[in-house]
Amino acid sequence: MTDVRPGARRVGSPWLIGRKWPDGTPVRLYFFPHSGGSPGEYIRWAGQLPEAEVWGIQAPGRGSRIAEAPLTAMPELVEDLVRSAEFGTPAVFFGHSLGALTAFETARALRAAGLPGPSALVVSACPAPDRKRGRASVRDLPDSELLEIINQRYGGLPPEVTRDQALLELIMPYYRADFTVYETYQYAPGEPLGVPLHVVGGDQDIPTELLSAWAGFTTSDSSLTILPGGHFYFRDPAQHARLLRLLTDVTDAARR
């Protein structure tokens, strides 16, 4: 944790990684990671988002939950998350790739349960829920081939990890589980959300028409921002800064 304020305290759900500020920060920003992703990558942005209380979503099978069996279907994942975690308000959800679908379905599930949900949703690098997500299935590939896909498409694993067979055996199941969630996801038609929905993507990644289709999933305002780069456009410092400005604007609007 890089942005720790004096007196900050942890909150109970194993799904939520972060710290609650005692001074009552008025807006919370929840990050839903990509396939195989760690919430830590996003939580490290907290120091650059000082006006928001930053939280990461940590699914079973990773981090401090490494001993738990990973979940392999979106309905059970969202059901467990909504049952376990209490989301503060006002809140903004940000989801990247698989995390975009997870954030969207979590917002729908909270609404269906009559629970407080996000004041705005930011989705990144993911086609709209009812659009084909393309690419051949990878979830059943042997570990060696799946690892090659991870290295080619998703920024790869650190060399020290790929050289450690015992560590690979620990982490490959949750990559495989996340790919299974993503590849088997099926959108169930329902009422659009009623909150602002902001879409972001790299110009070398998802076709713009698949991103712009997200506008139909809210009755409120929507926006589309295309930045230079691929699937992880935000790992470029300039595009990272632009994404942070967008998140700051969205959390500022949620605060008002």
N, C-alpha and C positions, 0 to 999 in steps of 0.2 A: 504494500500500500504506500503510495507516494504522497498522498495529500491527506495527512492526518492532523486534525485540529485538536487542541487540548480539550479533554472532556468528552471526546467522541465515544460513542458506545456501540457495540455490536447488537444486531437484532437476530432473533432466534432461528428462523427457517433455514434449513440447509440449502435451499434454493437461492438464497440471497447472500451475496458477498459484497460487503461494503461497511460503512459506518454511518450511524445516525448522529447528526450534529445537534448538540444541546441547545443551540441558539434558534432552533426552529426554522431552518432554511425552507422557504415557502414552496419550492418545487423540487421534485425528485425525478431523476433521469435514470431509467432502467435500460441496460444494454443486454440484448439477446444475441449470443455469439453465432458465428457461422459453423458449418459442419466441422467437427473436430476442434473447434476453437475454444480458447480459454477466456473466461470473463476478465482475467487479469490484463489482457491486452487493452481492453476498453477502460477498465478501472484506472489504468495509468493515465488516462486523459483527464482525470479529475482535477489535477492541478491547473489545467487550462480551462476548466469550466467552474470557476470558483463560486458562481451564483447558484449552482445546482448541487443537490445531494446525489452523488453518483453510486449506483448499484449495478452489479453484474448478476446475471442469471447463470447458476451453476447446476447443470443436470447431473443425475446419478452417473457414476462411473468415471468421474474425473476430479482432479484436485483433491480436496479433503474428502470427497465421496468416491474415491477410486475403488473401494471395496464393494460398492453397491453395483448391482447389475444395471447396465445402461438400458434405457427405454428405446423401443424400436418402432413406435407408432405415434403419430401426432395426437390422436385423441387421448391416449393414456398419459402422454407427456403433459399435455395441457391440463388434464383433469388433476393430476398429481400436483402440478405447480399451483393451480388455483386453490386447491384444497389446503396446501401447506403454507403458502406465502400470503402475507397481507400487504397490499400495495398502498403506500401513502398517497395522498392527494394534496394539491394537484400533481399530476405525474405526466411525463413524456416517455413513450416507449421508442427505442431505437433498435432495429433488427437488421443484421447483415446476412444476406443469402438465406440459408435455412432459418436464421434468426428472424428474418423479415416475416416469414410465414408463421413462425412461432409467436412472435409479437402480435401479429394480426389475429391469430386464433385465440390467443390469451385475452385480447381485448374483447372479442366476441363472447368468450366464455364468461368473463366477468359481467358483461352486460346481461347475458342470459340468466346468471345467478343473482342478479340484482345487487351486485357488489360494485364499489367504486372502481372505475377504469381510468385509462389515460385521457388527458385533455388534448393530446395530439399524438400522432403516430408518424415516425420517420422510418421508411423502409429503404433498404439499400441493396443493389446488385441482385435483384430477384424479379422474375416475371410476375405479373399479377396472378393471384391465386387460381383463376380459371384458365390460365394460358399454359400451353405445353412448355415444359422446362428443358426439353431437348437433351442431347447427349445420351450415349448408350449407358445402360445400367452398369454400375461398378460394384454394387454392394456384395456380390457373390464372388468377386475375383479372389484369387489366392493372395495372401499377404504381400508377396513380392511385387505382384502386378498392381495391387491397390496402393502400395507405397510409392510406386513409380507415378501413378496418377496424382497422388498427393503432392509429390515433388514438382510435377509439371504444372498443375493447375492452381494449387493452393499455397504456393510460397515455400513448400517443403518443410521438412523437419530439420532441426539443427544436426550437424554431423555427429556430435557426441551422442545423440539419441539413436540415429540410424546404425551406429556402431555397437550399440548396447542391446543385445538380443533380448535380455530379460525385460528391459524397459519397453522395447517394441511390443513384446507380448502383453504388456500391461495396457498400452495405449491404443493398439490397433483395434481392439473390440469396440471402443467408443467411436472411433472414426467410422467403422463399419456400421454401427448402430445409427449414427447421424445420417449417413448416406441412405440407409434404409428408410428412415423417417422422411427424408427429402424425396426419395424416389417413389415411395408409396403414398405420399400425400394426395388426397382427393378433396377438392373443394366441395363443400355442401352448400348449395345456394341458400341465401338468407338476406335479411334486411341489411343495407349498407350501414356502416358506422356513421355516427353523427358528429365526428370530430375532424379537425384539419388533418390532412394526410399529405406528407411530403415524401417525394420519391427522389432517390439519388442513384446515379450509376456512372460507370466509366464508359467512355466512348469506344473502347476496344473490347467491350464485354457483352452485356445483354442488349439486343436490338431495342432501339428507342420505342418502337410500337408496343413491345411487351411491357415496358416500364410505364408508358403513358396510360395503359389500360387500368392501372391502379386507381385512376381518377373515378372510375365507376363504383368504387367500394366505399365511398363516403358521400353523404349528403351535404357535407361542409366544404370548405375551401380545399383545394389541392394544388400542389406545385410539382414541377419536374426540373431537376438540376442534373445536367450531364457534365461531368468533369473529365479532363484528360486522364487516360489510364485504363487498366484492365480490371479484373475482378477485385483486386485489393488496391484500388486507386488511392485510398487514404493512407497507404504506407509511403507515398511520396510526400515530402514535407509541405510542398505548396498546396497540394490537394487536401492534405490533412488539415491545414490551416483554414481552407475554405469550408470544409465540412464542419469544423468546430464553430465557425462563424454562423453557419446555418443552425446548428444545434443551440447556440446561444440565443439566436433570434427566436427560435421555437420555444425555448424554455422561458424567455422573457415574456412572450405572448401568453404562455400558459399561466404565468404568475399574475397577470393582470386580470 
